[in-house]
């Protein structure tokens, strides 16, 4: 997967050289009474999924650092059962994720009128699958659906308590993800076999924090990915639960398929 990620980055370098709709019912009012923190991971995940289901859209602000380099991004999420749509805009460009398809706005058009690169992890083409799986780690930081899956399968609650974020009463959880329990969820840490030797096992443990309001909806989520170069940290603040968001794929005639481009480049 790391190789596929490098290929995606190479493509960009080469180029550089569901909406609720009108009249939708407003989201349920959030409870003003903060309950006790969840006692285990299963209870916590079920509570958050239930809270999100009552207001399945949200906007966010992300503050991330890769080593000492800061990055600011804004965006939105829409949840539809198991399918999640994400839009994120940062200084480096814009990314949209709809299901297993990812679209990245390129700094310049690859060809006239092609301002987006598209990948599809659900394609039958192995090259396209690898390209589609190589979503940049920073794009994954605000994705609550992914975070809940990682927590459910690999996480534990280190501690839990109650505090306030500004004027909001919240339950605050300190968490840890053990990537060895489900390495397929953490492709950033996968290493290919070298010199006929099997790949090294994924052993990373990721510290995280989660703040939930009285309606069990995330107010803030912070996670650290140690070992990725100088290390990646991200803190996402969520606001406007249940308010409509607009996340659409780019026009098809403006999208260049990344796998096809790589094949033409002879990669």
Secondary structure, DSSP 8 states (H G I E B T S, - for coil): -HHHHHHHHHHHHHHH-----TT--------SS-----SSHHHHHHHHHHHHHHS-EEEEEEEEEETTEEEEEEEEEEEETTEEEEEEEETTEEEEEETTEEEEE-SS-SSTT--EEEEETT-SSHHHHHHHH---HHHHTT-HHHHHHHHHHHEEEEEEEEEEETTEEEEEEEEEEEGGG-GGG-GGG----BTTB-------EEEEEEEE-TTS-EEEEEEEETTSTT-EEEEEEEE-TT---------GGGEEEHHHHHHHHT-
